[in-house]
Amino acid sequence: MLKKVEEYVIENKLIKAKDKILVALSGGPDSVCLLHILYKLKEVLDIEIGAIHINHLLRGEESEGDERYIKDLCDKLGIKYYVKRIDIEYIANSTGVSLEVAGRNERYKAFEEIRNEYNYNKVAVAHNANDQAETVLMRMMRGTGLEGLTGIKAKRKDGIIRPILCLNRYEIEKYCEDNELKPRIDASNYERVYSRNKVRLDILPYMKENFNKDIIETLNRMVLLLQKDNEFIEEYSKKCYDIYCSKKNDAIIIRKEIFKDELEAINTRVVKMAFKKVSKSDQNFEMKHIYKIIELSNGETGKQISLTNNIVCENIYGDVLLSLKDNNKKTCKDKFISINKEKISDNIEFENYIVKFNVIDSQKKIEFSKDDLIKFFDYDKIKKEIIIRNRRDGDKIIPLGMNGSKKIKDIFIDLKIPREERGNIPIVCFDDKIAWVVGLKTSQEYKVTNSTKKILKIMFDKRG
């Protein structure tokens, strides 16, 4: 048994010399077996181990007995141990989650706390081959995809390792018996109120008796094969994420090309990666949400959908923008500067620009610029004031070369200006009419002609 675990640890690169490993110790057969095996292998592997026990305060005297047992066991083996007592029932009730979810969340939170406080670099948990089989069957019944069928991993990126995932429950119980460890037995493991217990006590034994006596090993073998396939797809998906996705402030933009150039299996994974980046979690995110995002890319520009985890998605000319709803709703404050045409100063600050004005006699030689941030206007057509402001609903301009007016909104759409950038584009008005949508369009009404006597030059210079 020791050799089997040692080979599994080496093959999966779970442990390296000088590792300091914190073992999650409930007192049951699995965790006791894990602790004892690592204790036996600590010289061979050149590691240091400690143990952490979480008393969930759910089973009265039984919970107290578990705590006493792990203290006696660790004292006997000379292993440092840490005990945390957490009222899981109170947390479950106050947060509105099940006892199972609350217990798992609090356990891993405690593992991380002790790990950081006492400088352990890895946490070993006691999942085994039977747990793997149970997990896969439960996910199959929920309709999982390939990723779900890859089951429990031998190690996670956050330092969680599972050194006895190679052992089945019979091997674990036999090891405990042979070494006279006398682990604690949690009676709740035999209550059929939990779905996992039904799989453990009813479904797997039935499959073993009627279909495949090696069902545990068969399911674990399937998992290993699928993990290899999934790793390849995941690596390719990460490359596609780097190619097709970009960060914009706290949002992620997925370029429309991915939905045409890549297979659906890649699209769904990239969408999930983007969602996780913005949401900081992929909990509550389902395939129906992924398909809504892909479908959004084929819709009209400007269309928005709200998803779980406070995420909102927007079609921007086929690209998909994912952002948090609060950020998406931020609107620019109405900014407004009025300048008397007779009292024009050299420099004025507006948003991220320095605005410069210059009134020029048309008799002088003028070098007109092709710079979109420098424009010339007929000064004498301005009656009273020059206004610089943000855009407003209903804004219109008569674009240069046209007779009729056009909505600023339509100009933004035609020029494919992203919705979140439109409020930052300055609008220059002469009296009550728009003369310039800065960087984009000027008005026919204020163009310089042969009869122009004075010319107003306006230059927007971006700060920084």
Secondary structure, DSSP 8 states (H G I E B T S, - for coil): -HHHHHHHHHHTT---TT-EEEEE--SSHHHHHHHHHHHHHHHHHT-EEEEEEEE-S-STHHHHHHHHHHHHHHHHHT-EEEEEE--HHHHHHHHT--HHHHHHHHHHHHHHHHHHHTT--EEE----HHHHHHHHHHHHHHT--HHHHT-S-SB-TTSEE-TTTT--HHHHHHHHHHTT------GGGG-TTSHHHHIIIIIHHHHHHHT-TTHHHHHHHHHHHHHHHHHHHHHHHHHHHHHHEEEETTEEEE-THHHHHS-HHHHHHHHHHHHHHHHS--TT--HHHHHHHHHHHTS-TT-EEEEGGGEEEEEETTEEEEEEHHHHT------EEEEEGGG--SEEEETTEEEEEEEEETTS-------TTEEEEEGGG--SEEEEE---TT-EE-BTT-SS-EEHHHHHHHTT--HHHHTTS-EEEETTEEEEETTTEEBGGG---TT--EEEEEEEEE--
